[in-house]
Amino acid sequence: MTPLAGLVLLLCAQDPAIDATVRSESYDFEIRIPAAWKRSPSSAPTFFRIDAPAGEIAEGAAWLLHGEPNHPATLSFLASEFRRRAETQYPGFEKLSEREDATAAGCPAYICVFAAKPKGRDMVFVHAIVQRQLQEYFVLDAAAAKGERAKIEAMHDRILATLRFGLPMAKAREETLARTTALMKGSGVRSELLGVQWHRILVGKQKLGWQRTLLREGEVDGAPGYEFEMEMELEDVEGGRHHEISKGSFTADGAIQKVDFRKSVRAPRQPAIEMKESSSLVRGNVKSVREFLNVKLEKSVKVPEGTLLGDVADTMRRRLVLAGPGKYALRVLLPFHDLPAAEDWEIAASAKIRTDAGERELMTALVKPDRQEMWEYLYEPGGALFQRKTPRNPFLLRRCTEEEAKRKGP
């Protein structure tokens, strides 16, 4: 054995083993960490925090977070926002190095090494932003005493190299998705779903805004289907306004879908945010043109069979109700996203249900979207959405007339 080879083996033997796995099916990732490091209790959006044992890396620690900004953003934007915040959040912030062209788990990444003096201690930090899609990113941070820079950078790099996305879905869920997709394919245009619906949006008893949905029969690339419009407007107590409108069409079996989506957000003393996306989904192939924050991007992705564009899913959810009680699952691709999220549905038989608007014949659907708490949907037997709410959240969507939707006050 050469002296150099022996030195490499010695260094590898001294490196702590990366031998424990942190995994989340809801967030679709796994990453490995050193089991010898002490792990503190945590929950999403912080998936773990670990501290180095005594004698290994002085004041060594690492933690992983997940972020979902409320508007699409490029990696360059996320990096500039981090630098801006770091100068005030970290006393004595001093950038030592940075990379804006890194990759991790097959995704673009930004990595910054910096020094700071939290509570007067000389520390070094390694900060990595891994952008999975325009409205989703992961952050892996590590920190140590400043003299341990080489060791903590090496540990950070080793942990980051184990990050993996695209976990296999549970077999039972895949089967439910496949069965639901087959059900949708076999259903033609349903006339009982056509027309206009208005809903009030409430937080507690306070009216926040309204939603309008129009659905009519139409021909899409020579096949029977639907044309739709969805519009939503919200106004908060501080005078901020949020407006969304989408228009599009899709075949009855969902094989072809086209959606134009626009969103504007205006808040007091803040610059207005305008964004739009035009998307088409043709037999599993999605093409999108996106405009936001003075950026224009074109994107093409392949999605699993049965995937629904965001507002197309609104109609398909109502079709599930017409299919009757049972368990179903949908894949939904939201605007500015490249990865569809799954929803698990359990629909009960129609029953008399007491609501704030009196007793009604309704069907209850309990819906568990990925990364969210359970939603409760109440549908009328003909498929019209009467109400949507979460058990613990005061946010409520309730059917009403156009006059009630547009009226100011409760």
Rosetta blueprint (number, residue, H / E / L):
1 M L
2 T L
3 P H
4 L H
5 A H
6 G H
7 L H
8 V H
9 L H
10 L H
11 L H
12 C H
13 A H
14 Q H
15 D L
16 P L
17 A L
18 I L
19 D L
20 A E
21 T E
22 V E
23 R E
24 S E
25 E L
26 S L
27 Y L
28 D L
29 F E
30 E E
31 I E
32 R E
33 I E
34 P L
35 A L
36 A L
37 W L
38 K E
39 R E
40 S E
41 P L
42 S L
43 S L
44 A L
45 P L
46 T E
47 F E
48 F E
49 R E
50 I E
51 D E
52 A L
53 P L
54 A L
55 G L
56 E L
57 I L
58 A L
59 E L
60 G L
61 A E
62 A E
63 W E
64 L E
65 L E
66 H E
67 G E
68 E L
69 P L
70 N L
71 H L
72 P L
73 A L
74 T L
75 L H
76 S H
77 F H
78 L H
79 A H
80 S H
81 E H
82 F H
83 R H
84 R H
85 R H
86 A H
87 E H
88 T H
89 Q H
90 Y L
91 P L
92 G L
93 F L
94 E E
95 K E
96 L E
97 S E
98 E E
99 R E
100 E E
101 D E
102 A E
103 T E
104 A E
105 A L
106 G L
107 C E
108 P E
109 A E
110 Y E
111 I E
112 C E
113 V E
114 F E
115 A E
116 A E
117 K L
118 P H
119 K H
120 G H
121 R L
122 D L
123 M E
124 V E
125 F E
126 V E
127 H E
128 A E
129 I E
130 V E
131 Q E
132 R E
133 Q E
134 L L
135 Q L
136 E E
137 Y E
138 F E
139 V E
140 L E
141 D E
142 A E
143 A E
144 A E
145 A E
146 K H
147 G H
148 E H
149 R H
150 A H
151 K H
152 I H
153 E H
154 A H
155 M H
156 H H
157 D H
158 R H
159 I H
160 L H
161 A L
162 T L
163 L L
164 R E
165 F E
166 G L
167 L L
168 P L
169 M L
170 A L
171 K H
172 A H
173 R H
174 E H
175 E H
176 T H
177 L H
178 A H
179 R H
180 T H
181 T H
182 A H
183 L H
184 M H
185 K H
186 G L
187 S L
188 G L
189 V L
190 R L
191 S H
192 E H
193 L H
194 L L
195 G E
196 V E
197 Q E
198 W E
199 H E
200 R E
201 I E
202 L E
203 V E
204 G L
205 K L
206 Q E
207 K E
208 L E
209 G E
210 W E
211 Q E
212 R E
213 T E
214 L E
215 L E
216 R E
217 E E
218 G E
219 E E
220 V E
221 D L
222 G L
223 A E
224 P E
225 G E
226 Y E
227 E E
228 F E
229 E E
230 M E
231 E E
232 M E
233 E E
234 L E
235 E E
236 D L
237 V L
238 E L
239 G L
240 G L
241 R E
242 H E
243 H E
244 E E
245 I E
246 S E
247 K E
248 G E
249 S E
250 F E
251 T E
252 A L
253 D L
254 G L
255 A L
256 I E
257 Q E
258 K E
259 V E
260 D E
261 F E
262 R E
263 K E
264 S E
265 V E
266 R E
267 A L
268 P L
269 R L
270 Q L
271 P L
272 A L
273 I E
274 E E
275 M E
276 K E
277 E E
278 S E
279 S E
280 S E
281 L E
282 V E
283 R L
284 G L
285 N E
286 V E
287 K E
288 S E
289 V E
290 R E
291 E E
292 F E
293 L L
294 N L
295 V E
296 K E
297 L E
298 E E
299 K E
300 S E
301 V E
302 K E
303 V L
304 P L
305 E L
306 G L
307 T E
308 L E
309 L E
310 G L
311 D L
312 V H
313 A H
314 D H
315 T H
316 M H
317 R H
318 R H
319 R H
320 L H
321 V H
322 L H
323 A H
324 G L
325 P L
326 G E
327 K E
328 Y E
329 A E
330 L E
331 R E
332 V E
333 L E
334 L L
335 P L
336 F L
337 H L
338 D L
339 L L
340 P L
341 A E
342 A E
343 E E
344 D E
345 W E
346 E E
347 I E
348 A L
349 A L
350 S L
351 A E
352 K E
353 I E
354 R E
355 T E
356 D L
357 A L
358 G E
359 E E
360 R E
361 E E
362 L E
363 M E
364 T E
365 A E
366 L E
367 V E
368 K E
369 P E
370 D L
371 R L
372 Q L
373 E L
374 M L
375 W E
376 E E
377 Y E
378 L E
379 Y E
380 E L
381 P L
382 G L
383 G L
384 A L
385 L E
386 F E
387 Q E
388 R E
389 K E
390 T L
391 P L
392 R L
393 N L
394 P L
395 F E
396 L E
397 L E
398 R E
399 R E
400 C E
401 T L
402 E H
403 E H
404 E H
405 A H
406 K H
407 R L
408 K L
409 G L
410 P L
